[in-house]
Each structure stands twice: as C-alpha cells, then as structure tokens.
Amino acid sequence: MIDFGWPWLLWLLALVPALVAGYLWLLRRRRRHALRFASLALVRQAIGAGPSWRRHVPPALLLLAVTLLIVSVARPSSVLQLPSLNRTIILAMDVSGSMRAKDVAPTRGTAAQDAARAFLAGLPETTRVGIVTFAATAQVVQPPTREHADVLAAIDRFQLQRGTAIGSGILVSLQSIFPDVEFDLRSTNPRRPPRESARGGGGERKGAELKGGDAKGADAKGGDGKGGAAKTVAPGSYTSAAIVLLTDGQSNTGPDALEAARMAAERGVRVYTVGIGTPAGEVLSGEGWSMRVKLDEDTLKSIASITRSGYWRAGDAEQLKAIYESLNSRLVFERRETEITAVFAAVAAAIALIAVGLSVAWYGRTA
C-alpha cells in the first residue's frame, strides 16, 4: 500500500498519454518523410538497422522513467520492515540449579549461553542489550548497552544458584527498561527509588537485585516515578523495548509470575518466553536429595499471552538457536511508514541510463 504526501501532483501523470501521442505522431511523420527517398538503402538507413521492435525500446524505457519521476514528486510512502535504531532488549536468563540438566546437550545452561551469544551476534550495533539473571533472586548483571562485548562477558560469568523466581526476573527486567521506577513488591505501587538505593549516583544499576521471598504477589499498577499510579497502555504497544525470558522450570519462589507479566503488559512491554528442556525432564540429585525438573509451559504460555508476544519450547540446542534467530527478526525490525521518494527517483534514473545505453549501442546515437 502506497500513500502520497502531495497527491495533487499526480495530475502530472496526464502528461504521459500526451507523450505517447507525441511519439506516435513522430513515427508517422518519419514514415512519410522516408517515402520521399529514391533509394531503398537510404530508407533503411533512415529507419535504422536491426529488428523494428528494438527502436521502440529506448523511448518506452524513457517514458517509464518519466512516469516514475512524476510519481516520485508526489512523495510516495509505504509501511516497511526496517531495522530499529533505538531498540532495547533485555535477556532474562534462568540460572537456577536445574540448568545443570543434560536433556539439552551438553547442559541446558551451556546451550542457553551458546544460543544467547549467537543471538547477540545477529543484532545490529545500534541495539541496546541488557542481561538479567534470576534464581531465588534476580539481578541486573549487565545494564542495557550498545557495547555488545560487555554483554558477552556478562553471559560468560553466569553462576548457577538455587530457586527459580520468574516473577522477579520479569520485574527486574522491567526496571532495567524504566530505571526511574522501582517495582517494590511490598507495596501496592512502584515508587521512585530513594537516593541511597542501588541505582547509586552514577545512574546505572549494576547491582540491582529483587529478593524472591519478600512477597507472593505484586500489584499490577505501574508508577509515574512520583509514587502515583501510571497510565496504562495497550499490551504490546511499547515498541522501544522487549524482554526475552528463558527458563527451564517452575517458579517456586518470589512474586507471582503472572502478576509480574500484567505489570509488563500495562506498560506495553512484550515478554517473549522460551522454555528450554524436554517434556519428560530429568532427575537431578545432590547430597541426599533428588528431584525431577520439568517445564511449566502453561505459565510461560500465559505470560506470552498476557503481554501479546509468543512462546517457544526448545528441546535441543539447535531448536534453541533457531528460536533465537526467529526472535532476532521479530525484535530487530519494526514496521513503520517511510517515504520512498528516493527509491522511485533512483529507479527512474537507472531506467533512463539503460535507455540511453541501448540507444547508443544499437544506433550510435541517443535520439
């Protein structure tokens, strides 16, 4: 679908039929003039050598170029898939002990790290990426940055811990996107962090942490940074940032994951969920204990549905990398209306040059 900024200039297209009529008139006039020659050889020289259809090709191309130039002056625009220049992506990564499971070779944790590195390699340099890890607590291990080497270093530093607090991972990720709002699980509304909070004087929260056991639920209200409730927006409408949540198990501590997802939805942030593991899971054992680690796909699907995003399950490392490739195309590109005047003008210029080149090659002249 093409729209025009100056549609009234399209009336100039009426000149195209006039140009066609003028060309046909010149051809008829040329034939009458050729009949005056006494020699047939002179007639052939006047008409030109080669197949008769070839002499119409350069004029037809020039006519097409003129048409495109007329369209270009009307300032055409269209909705295109273009790379986002200011997108922020938060990778919320599960670092609970269950990531030691080997049902995704070599382990779930290693496969997740490898896929995250591949995902990062496919992002444009303008994309800001942050890393949040969560187990029983969640913390920002790398604030959003365009220095992707720092993000890779943060991925290499993952250390497995006990517990799985998916809700904490979502809320700390939200706070990375909206640093002026503190999502306090012990109150009904987020509030502006105090001066002595973990943000510090430098403004970046390298040590931001959300304890998993402080509360079982959180109010789905946003904050305006002044202690009041923020205006809610349509789920999925915030296009400047997104969260990619990767986890392999059930949330067993911290705030309710679905309430955290609703808080993200009310701010328009999409939370894409990726479940890593096999349906049967695996039995892990330690010092006198054993447990089977399985996916809670229902929760992850609900998070994706609430935030208007998507859910994927990775049963092996190759599937996980394919999922990240799909997310790359979804998150890096955005649909926006863009003026394409330059495209029409460039195509018109190229066609005009082709017309001139053919005329010179076939007839040794440009007219």
Contacts in CASP RR format, 6 or more apart in sequence:
PFRMAT RR
TARGET T0000
AUTHOR 0000-0000-0000
METHOD contacts of the structure
MODEL  1
MIDFGWPWLLWLLALVPALVAGYLWLLRRRRRHALRFASLALVRQAIGAG
PSWRRHVPPALLLLAVTLLIVSVARPSSVLQLPSLNRTIILAMDVSGSMR
AKDVAPTRGTAAQDAARAFLAGLPETTRVGIVTFAATAQVVQPPTREHAD
VLAAIDRFQLQRGTAIGSGILVSLQSIFPDVEFDLRSTNPRRPPRESARG
GGGERKGAELKGGDAKGADAKGGDGKGGAAKTVAPGSYTSAAIVLLTDGQ
SNTGPDALEAARMAAERGVRVYTVGIGTPAGEVLSGEGWSMRVKLDEDTL
KSIASITRSGYWRAGDAEQLKAIYESLNSRLVFERRETEITAVFAAVAAA
IALIAVGLSVAWYGRTA
1 78 0 8 1.000
1 79 0 8 1.000
2 76 0 8 1.000
2 77 0 8 1.000
2 78 0 8 1.000
2 340 0 8 1.000
3 76 0 8 1.000
3 77 0 8 1.000
3 78 0 8 1.000
3 337 0 8 1.000
4 10 0 8 1.000
4 74 0 8 1.000
4 75 0 8 1.000
4 76 0 8 1.000
4 77 0 8 1.000
5 74 0 8 1.000
5 75 0 8 1.000
5 76 0 8 1.000
5 77 0 8 1.000
5 339 0 8 1.000
6 73 0 8 1.000
6 74 0 8 1.000
6 75 0 8 1.000
7 74 0 8 1.000
8 74 0 8 1.000
9 70 0 8 1.000
9 73 0 8 1.000
9 74 0 8 1.000
10 70 0 8 1.000
10 71 0 8 1.000
10 74 0 8 1.000
12 70 0 8 1.000
12 73 0 8 1.000
13 67 0 8 1.000
13 70 0 8 1.000
13 71 0 8 1.000
15 66 0 8 1.000
15 70 0 8 1.000
16 63 0 8 1.000
16 66 0 8 1.000
16 67 0 8 1.000
16 70 0 8 1.000
19 63 0 8 1.000
19 66 0 8 1.000
20 63 0 8 1.000
23 59 0 8 1.000
23 63 0 8 1.000
30 46 0 8 1.000
30 47 0 8 1.000
33 46 0 8 1.000
34 43 0 8 1.000
34 46 0 8 1.000
34 47 0 8 1.000
35 43 0 8 1.000
37 43 0 8 1.000
37 46 0 8 1.000
47 55 0 8 1.000
48 55 0 8 1.000
48 363 0 8 1.000
50 362 0 8 1.000
54 362 0 8 1.000
55 362 0 8 1.000
55 363 0 8 1.000
57 355 0 8 1.000
57 358 0 8 1.000
58 355 0 8 1.000
58 356 0 8 1.000
58 357 0 8 1.000
58 358 0 8 1.000
58 359 0 8 1.000
58 362 0 8 1.000
59 355 0 8 1.000
61 351 0 8 1.000
61 352 0 8 1.000
61 354 0 8 1.000
61 355 0 8 1.000
61 358 0 8 1.000
62 351 0 8 1.000
62 352 0 8 1.000
62 355 0 8 1.000
64 348 0 8 1.000
64 351 0 8 1.000
65 348 0 8 1.000
65 349 0 8 1.000
65 351 0 8 1.000
65 352 0 8 1.000
65 355 0 8 1.000
66 348 0 8 1.000
68 344 0 8 1.000
68 345 0 8 1.000
68 347 0 8 1.000
68 348 0 8 1.000
68 351 0 8 1.000
69 344 0 8 1.000
69 345 0 8 1.000
69 348 0 8 1.000
71 344 0 8 1.000
72 341 0 8 1.000
72 342 0 8 1.000
72 344 0 8 1.000
72 345 0 8 1.000
72 348 0 8 1.000
73 341 0 8 1.000
75 339 0 8 1.000
75 341 0 8 1.000
76 339 0 8 1.000
76 340 0 8 1.000
76 341 0 8 1.000
76 344 0 8 1.000
77 337 0 8 1.000
77 338 0 8 1.000
77 339 0 8 1.000
77 340 0 8 1.000
78 337 0 8 1.000
78 338 0 8 1.000
78 340 0 8 1.000
79 335 0 8 1.000
79 336 0 8 1.000
79 337 0 8 1.000
79 338 0 8 1.000
80 335 0 8 1.000
80 336 0 8 1.000
80 337 0 8 1.000
80 338 0 8 1.000
80 340 0 8 1.000
81 333 0 8 1.000
81 334 0 8 1.000
81 335 0 8 1.000
82 333 0 8 1.000
82 334 0 8 1.000
82 335 0 8 1.000
82 336 0 8 1.000
82 338 0 8 1.000
83 124 0 8 1.000
83 126 0 8 1.000
83 332 0 8 1.000
83 333 0 8 1.000
84 126 0 8 1.000
84 127 0 8 1.000
84 239 0 8 1.000
84 331 0 8 1.000
84 332 0 8 1.000
84 333 0 8 1.000
84 334 0 8 1.000
85 126 0 8 1.000
86 126 0 8 1.000
86 128 0 8 1.000
86 240 0 8 1.000
87 126 0 8 1.000
87 127 0 8 1.000
87 128 0 8 1.000
87 239 0 8 1.000
87 240 0 8 1.000
87 241 0 8 1.000
87 242 0 8 1.000
87 331 0 8 1.000
87 332 0 8 1.000
87 334 0 8 1.000
88 127 0 8 1.000
88 128 0 8 1.000
88 129 0 8 1.000
88 130 0 8 1.000
88 144 0 8 1.000
88 177 0 8 1.000
88 240 0 8 1.000
88 241 0 8 1.000
88 242 0 8 1.000
89 123 0 8 1.000
89 127 0 8 1.000
89 128 0 8 1.000
89 129 0 8 1.000
89 130 0 8 1.000
89 241 0 8 1.000
89 242 0 8 1.000
89 243 0 8 1.000
89 244 0 8 1.000
89 331 0 8 1.000
90 129 0 8 1.000
90 130 0 8 1.000
90 131 0 8 1.000
90 132 0 8 1.000
90 144 0 8 1.000
90 173 0 8 1.000
90 176 0 8 1.000
90 177 0 8 1.000
90 241 0 8 1.000
90 242 0 8 1.000
90 243 0 8 1.000
90 244 0 8 1.000
91 116 0 8 1.000
91 119 0 8 1.000
91 129 0 8 1.000
91 130 0 8 1.000
91 131 0 8 1.000
91 132 0 8 1.000
91 244 0 8 1.000
91 246 0 8 1.000
92 132 0 8 1.000
92 133 0 8 1.000
92 134 0 8 1.000
92 138 0 8 1.000
92 169 0 8 1.000
92 170 0 8 1.000
92 172 0 8 1.000
92 173 0 8 1.000
92 243 0 8 1.000
92 244 0 8 1.000
92 245 0 8 1.000
92 246 0 8 1.000
93 112 0 8 1.000
93 116 0 8 1.000
93 131 0 8 1.000
93 132 0 8 1.000
93 133 0 8 1.000
93 134 0 8 1.000
93 155 0 8 1.000
93 158 0 8 1.000
93 246 0 8 1.000
94 112 0 8 1.000
94 133 0 8 1.000
94 134 0 8 1.000
94 135 0 8 1.000
94 164 0 8 1.000
94 166 0 8 1.000
94 246 0 8 1.000
94 247 0 8 1.000
94 248 0 8 1.000
94 249 0 8 1.000
94 276 0 8 1.000
95 109 0 8 1.000
95 133 0 8 1.000
95 134 0 8 1.000
95 135 0 8 1.000
95 158 0 8 1.000
95 159 0 8 1.000
95 160 0 8 1.000
95 161 0 8 1.000
96 134 0 8 1.000
96 135 0 8 1.000
96 136 0 8 1.000
96 160 0 8 1.000
96 161 0 8 1.000
96 162 0 8 1.000
96 163 0 8 1.000
96 164 0 8 1.000
96 247 0 8 1.000
96 248 0 8 1.000
96 249 0 8 1.000
97 135 0 8 1.000
97 160 0 8 1.000
97 161 0 8 1.000
97 162 0 8 1.000
97 163 0 8 1.000
97 284 0 8 1.000
98 108 0 8 1.000
98 164 0 8 1.000
98 248 0 8 1.000
98 249 0 8 1.000
98 284 0 8 1.000
98 293 0 8 1.000
99 107 0 8 1.000
99 108 0 8 1.000
99 109 0 8 1.000
99 112 0 8 1.000
99 160 0 8 1.000
99 248 0 8 1.000
100 107 0 8 1.000
100 108 0 8 1.000
100 109 0 8 1.000
100 160 0 8 1.000
100 284 0 8 1.000
101 107 0 8 1.000
101 108 0 8 1.000
101 248 0 8 1.000
101 277 0 8 1.000
101 281 0 8 1.000
101 282 0 8 1.000
101 284 0 8 1.000
101 293 0 8 1.000
102 108 0 8 1.000
102 282 0 8 1.000
103 277 0 8 1.000
103 278 0 8 1.000
103 280 0 8 1.000
103 281 0 8 1.000
103 282 0 8 1.000
103 315 0 8 1.000
104 111 0 8 1.000
104 276 0 8 1.000
104 277 0 8 1.000
104 278 0 8 1.000
104 314 0 8 1.000
104 315 0 8 1.000
104 316 0 8 1.000
104 317 0 8 1.000
104 320 0 8 1.000
105 111 0 8 1.000
105 316 0 8 1.000
105 317 0 8 1.000
108 248 0 8 1.000
108 276 0 8 1.000
108 277 0 8 1.000
109 158 0 8 1.000
109 160 0 8 1.000
109 276 0 8 1.000
111 276 0 8 1.000
111 314 0 8 1.000
111 316 0 8 1.000
111 317 0 8 1.000
111 320 0 8 1.000
112 246 0 8 1.000
112 276 0 8 1.000
112 320 0 8 1.000
113 155 0 8 1.000
113 156 0 8 1.000
113 158 0 8 1.000
114 317 0 8 1.000
114 321 0 8 1.000
115 314 0 8 1.000
115 317 0 8 1.000
115 320 0 8 1.000
115 321 0 8 1.000
115 323 0 8 1.000
115 324 0 8 1.000
116 155 0 8 1.000
116 246 0 8 1.000
116 324 0 8 1.000
117 152 0 8 1.000
117 155 0 8 1.000
118 321 0 8 1.000
118 324 0 8 1.000
118 325 0 8 1.000
119 324 0 8 1.000
119 325 0 8 1.000
119 327 0 8 1.000
119 328 0 8 1.000
120 129 0 8 1.000
120 148 0 8 1.000
120 151 0 8 1.000
120 152 0 8 1.000
120 155 0 8 1.000
122 328 0 8 1.000
122 332 0 8 1.000
123 129 0 8 1.000
123 148 0 8 1.000
123 328 0 8 1.000
123 332 0 8 1.000
124 332 0 8 1.000
125 146 0 8 1.000
125 148 0 8 1.000
126 146 0 8 1.000
127 146 0 8 1.000
127 331 0 8 1.000
127 332 0 8 1.000
128 144 0 8 1.000
128 145 0 8 1.000
128 146 0 8 1.000
129 142 0 8 1.000
129 144 0 8 1.000
129 145 0 8 1.000
129 146 0 8 1.000
129 148 0 8 1.000
129 151 0 8 1.000
130 140 0 8 1.000
130 142 0 8 1.000
130 143 0 8 1.000
130 144 0 8 1.000
130 145 0 8 1.000
130 151 0 8 1.000
130 154 0 8 1.000
130 176 0 8 1.000
131 140 0 8 1.000
131 141 0 8 1.000
131 142 0 8 1.000
131 151 0 8 1.000
131 154 0 8 1.000
131 155 0 8 1.000
132 138 0 8 1.000
132 139 0 8 1.000
132 140 0 8 1.000
132 141 0 8 1.000
132 169 0 8 1.000
132 172 0 8 1.000
132 173 0 8 1.000
132 176 0 8 1.000
133 139 0 8 1.000
133 141 0 8 1.000
133 158 0 8 1.000
134 164 0 8 1.000
134 165 0 8 1.000
134 166 0 8 1.000
134 167 0 8 1.000
134 168 0 8 1.000
134 169 0 8 1.000
134 172 0 8 1.000
135 160 0 8 1.000
135 161 0 8 1.000
135 162 0 8 1.000
135 163 0 8 1.000
135 164 0 8 1.000
135 165 0 8 1.000
136 161 0 8 1.000
136 162 0 8 1.000
136 163 0 8 1.000
136 164 0 8 1.000
136 165 0 8 1.000
136 212 0 8 1.000
136 213 0 8 1.000
136 253 0 8 1.000
136 254 0 8 1.000
137 161 0 8 1.000
137 165 0 8 1.000
137 168 0 8 1.000
137 209 0 8 1.000
137 210 0 8 1.000
137 211 0 8 1.000
137 212 0 8 1.000
138 165 0 8 1.000
138 167 0 8 1.000
138 168 0 8 1.000
138 169 0 8 1.000
138 171 0 8 1.000
138 172 0 8 1.000
138 173 0 8 1.000
138 209 0 8 1.000
138 210 0 8 1.000
138 212 0 8 1.000
139 172 0 8 1.000
139 207 0 8 1.000
139 208 0 8 1.000
139 209 0 8 1.000
139 210 0 8 1.000
140 172 0 8 1.000
140 175 0 8 1.000
140 176 0 8 1.000
140 205 0 8 1.000
140 206 0 8 1.000
140 207 0 8 1.000
140 208 0 8 1.000
141 154 0 8 1.000
141 157 0 8 1.000
141 206 0 8 1.000
142 150 0 8 1.000
142 151 0 8 1.000
142 153 0 8 1.000
142 154 0 8 1.000
142 206 0 8 1.000
143 176 0 8 1.000
143 204 0 8 1.000
143 205 0 8 1.000
143 206 0 8 1.000
144 176 0 8 1.000
144 177 0 8 1.000
145 151 0 8 1.000
163 252 0 8 1.000
163 253 0 8 1.000
164 247 0 8 1.000
164 249 0 8 1.000
164 250 0 8 1.000
164 251 0 8 1.000
164 252 0 8 1.000
164 253 0 8 1.000
165 210 0 8 1.000
165 212 0 8 1.000
165 213 0 8 1.000
165 251 0 8 1.000
165 252 0 8 1.000
165 253 0 8 1.000
165 254 0 8 1.000
165 255 0 8 1.000
166 245 0 8 1.000
166 247 0 8 1.000
166 251 0 8 1.000
166 257 0 8 1.000
166 260 0 8 1.000
166 299 0 8 1.000
166 303 0 8 1.000
167 251 0 8 1.000
167 254 0 8 1.000
167 255 0 8 1.000
167 256 0 8 1.000
167 257 0 8 1.000
167 259 0 8 1.000
167 260 0 8 1.000
167 261 0 8 1.000
168 210 0 8 1.000
168 211 0 8 1.000
168 212 0 8 1.000
168 254 0 8 1.000
168 255 0 8 1.000
168 260 0 8 1.000
169 210 0 8 1.000
169 245 0 8 1.000
169 260 0 8 1.000
170 243 0 8 1.000
170 245 0 8 1.000
170 257 0 8 1.000
170 260 0 8 1.000
170 261 0 8 1.000
170 263 0 8 1.000
170 264 0 8 1.000
170 271 0 8 1.000
170 303 0 8 1.000
171 183 0 8 1.000
171 185 0 8 1.000
171 210 0 8 1.000
171 218 0 8 1.000
171 255 0 8 1.000
171 260 0 8 1.000
171 263 0 8 1.000
172 183 0 8 1.000
172 208 0 8 1.000
172 209 0 8 1.000
172 210 0 8 1.000
173 243 0 8 1.000
173 245 0 8 1.000
173 271 0 8 1.000
174 181 0 8 1.000
174 183 0 8 1.000
174 243 0 8 1.000
174 260 0 8 1.000
174 263 0 8 1.000
174 264 0 8 1.000
174 267 0 8 1.000
174 269 0 8 1.000
175 181 0 8 1.000
175 182 0 8 1.000
175 183 0 8 1.000
175 205 0 8 1.000
175 208 0 8 1.000
175 210 0 8 1.000
176 205 0 8 1.000
176 208 0 8 1.000
177 241 0 8 1.000
177 243 0 8 1.000
177 269 0 8 1.000
178 267 0 8 1.000
179 199 0 8 1.000
179 203 0 8 1.000
179 205 0 8 1.000
180 192 0 8 1.000
180 193 0 8 1.000
180 225 0 8 1.000
181 190 0 8 1.000
181 191 0 8 1.000
181 192 0 8 1.000
181 222 0 8 1.000
181 223 0 8 1.000
181 224 0 8 1.000
181 225 0 8 1.000
181 230 0 8 1.000
182 190 0 8 1.000
182 191 0 8 1.000
182 192 0 8 1.000
182 193 0 8 1.000
182 197 0 8 1.000
183 190 0 8 1.000
183 210 0 8 1.000
183 218 0 8 1.000
183 222 0 8 1.000
183 263 0 8 1.000
184 190 0 8 1.000
184 191 0 8 1.000
185 210 0 8 1.000
185 214 0 8 1.000
185 215 0 8 1.000
185 217 0 8 1.000
185 218 0 8 1.000
185 254 0 8 1.000
185 255 0 8 1.000
186 214 0 8 1.000
186 215 0 8 1.000
187 219 0 8 1.000
188 219 0 8 1.000
188 221 0 8 1.000
189 219 0 8 1.000
189 221 0 8 1.000
189 222 0 8 1.000
189 223 0 8 1.000
189 227 0 8 1.000
189 228 0 8 1.000
189 229 0 8 1.000
190 221 0 8 1.000
190 222 0 8 1.000
190 223 0 8 1.000
190 225 0 8 1.000
190 227 0 8 1.000
190 230 0 8 1.000
191 223 0 8 1.000
191 225 0 8 1.000
191 227 0 8 1.000
191 228 0 8 1.000
192 225 0 8 1.000
192 226 0 8 1.000
192 227 0 8 1.000
193 199 0 8 1.000
198 205 0 8 1.000
198 207 0 8 1.000
198 208 0 8 1.000
198 209 0 8 1.000
199 205 0 8 1.000
199 208 0 8 1.000
211 254 0 8 1.000
212 253 0 8 1.000
212 254 0 8 1.000
212 255 0 8 1.000
213 253 0 8 1.000
213 254 0 8 1.000
214 254 0 8 1.000
215 254 0 8 1.000
215 255 0 8 1.000
216 254 0 8 1.000
216 255 0 8 1.000
216 256 0 8 1.000
217 254 0 8 1.000
217 255 0 8 1.000
217 256 0 8 1.000
217 259 0 8 1.000
218 255 0 8 1.000
218 256 0 8 1.000
218 259 0 8 1.000
218 260 0 8 1.000
218 263 0 8 1.000
219 259 0 8 1.000
219 263 0 8 1.000
220 259 0 8 1.000
220 262 0 8 1.000
220 263 0 8 1.000
220 266 0 8 1.000
221 229 0 8 1.000
221 230 0 8 1.000
221 263 0 8 1.000
221 266 0 8 1.000
222 229 0 8 1.000
222 230 0 8 1.000
222 232 0 8 1.000
222 263 0 8 1.000
222 266 0 8 1.000
222 267 0 8 1.000
223 229 0 8 1.000
223 230 0 8 1.000
224 230 0 8 1.000
224 231 0 8 1.000
230 266 0 8 1.000
230 267 0 8 1.000
232 266 0 8 1.000
232 267 0 8 1.000
233 266 0 8 1.000
233 267 0 8 1.000
233 268 0 8 1.000
234 268 0 8 1.000
235 265 0 8 1.000
235 266 0 8 1.000
235 268 0 8 1.000
235 270 0 8 1.000
235 306 0 8 1.000
235 307 0 8 1.000
235 308 0 8 1.000
236 265 0 8 1.000
236 268 0 8 1.000
236 269 0 8 1.000
236 270 0 8 1.000
236 307 0 8 1.000
236 308 0 8 1.000
236 309 0 8 1.000
237 268 0 8 1.000
238 267 0 8 1.000
238 268 0 8 1.000
238 269 0 8 1.000
238 270 0 8 1.000
239 334 0 8 1.000
241 269 0 8 1.000
242 269 0 8 1.000
242 270 0 8 1.000
242 271 0 8 1.000
242 272 0 8 1.000
242 309 0 8 1.000
242 331 0 8 1.000
243 264 0 8 1.000
243 269 0 8 1.000
243 270 0 8 1.000
243 271 0 8 1.000
243 272 0 8 1.000
244 272 0 8 1.000
244 274 0 8 1.000
244 327 0 8 1.000
244 331 0 8 1.000
245 271 0 8 1.000
245 272 0 8 1.000
245 273 0 8 1.000
245 274 0 8 1.000
245 300 0 8 1.000
245 303 0 8 1.000
246 273 0 8 1.000
246 274 0 8 1.000
246 275 0 8 1.000
246 276 0 8 1.000
247 273 0 8 1.000
247 274 0 8 1.000
247 275 0 8 1.000
247 276 0 8 1.000
247 300 0 8 1.000
248 275 0 8 1.000
248 276 0 8 1.000
248 277 0 8 1.000
248 293 0 8 1.000
248 295 0 8 1.000
249 275 0 8 1.000
249 293 0 8 1.000
249 294 0 8 1.000
249 295 0 8 1.000
249 296 0 8 1.000
250 294 0 8 1.000
250 295 0 8 1.000
250 296 0 8 1.000
250 299 0 8 1.000
251 257 0 8 1.000
251 296 0 8 1.000
251 299 0 8 1.000
257 299 0 8 1.000
257 303 0 8 1.000
258 299 0 8 1.000
258 302 0 8 1.000
258 303 0 8 1.000
258 306 0 8 1.000
261 271 0 8 1.000
261 302 0 8 1.000
261 303 0 8 1.000
261 306 0 8 1.000
261 307 0 8 1.000
262 306 0 8 1.000
264 270 0 8 1.000
264 271 0 8 1.000
264 306 0 8 1.000
264 307 0 8 1.000
265 306 0 8 1.000
265 307 0 8 1.000
265 308 0 8 1.000
268 307 0 8 1.000
269 307 0 8 1.000
270 307 0 8 1.000
270 308 0 8 1.000
270 309 0 8 1.000
271 303 0 8 1.000
271 304 0 8 1.000
271 306 0 8 1.000
271 307 0 8 1.000
271 309 0 8 1.000
272 304 0 8 1.000
272 309 0 8 1.000
272 310 0 8 1.000
272 311 0 8 1.000
272 327 0 8 1.000
272 330 0 8 1.000
272 331 0 8 1.000
273 300 0 8 1.000
273 301 0 8 1.000
273 303 0 8 1.000
273 304 0 8 1.000
273 309 0 8 1.000
273 310 0 8 1.000
273 311 0 8 1.000
273 312 0 8 1.000
274 300 0 8 1.000
274 311 0 8 1.000
274 312 0 8 1.000
274 313 0 8 1.000
274 314 0 8 1.000
274 320 0 8 1.000
274 323 0 8 1.000
274 327 0 8 1.000
275 295 0 8 1.000
275 297 0 8 1.000
275 300 0 8 1.000
275 311 0 8 1.000
275 312 0 8 1.000
275 313 0 8 1.000
275 314 0 8 1.000
276 295 0 8 1.000
276 313 0 8 1.000
276 314 0 8 1.000
276 315 0 8 1.000
276 320 0 8 1.000
277 295 0 8 1.000
277 313 0 8 1.000
277 314 0 8 1.000
277 315 0 8 1.000
278 315 0 8 1.000
279 294 0 8 1.000
279 295 0 8 1.000
280 294 0 8 1.000
281 292 0 8 1.000
281 293 0 8 1.000
281 294 0 8 1.000
281 295 0 8 1.000
282 292 0 8 1.000
282 293 0 8 1.000
283 290 0 8 1.000
283 291 0 8 1.000
283 292 0 8 1.000
283 293 0 8 1.000
284 290 0 8 1.000
284 291 0 8 1.000
284 292 0 8 1.000
284 293 0 8 1.000
285 291 0 8 1.000
295 313 0 8 1.000
297 311 0 8 1.000
297 313 0 8 1.000
300 311 0 8 1.000
301 311 0 8 1.000
303 311 0 8 1.000
304 310 0 8 1.000
304 311 0 8 1.000
312 323 0 8 1.000
312 326 0 8 1.000
313 319 0 8 1.000
314 320 0 8 1.000
314 323 0 8 1.000
356 366 0 8 1.000
359 365 0 8 1.000
359 366 0 8 1.000
359 367 0 8 1.000
360 366 0 8 1.000
END
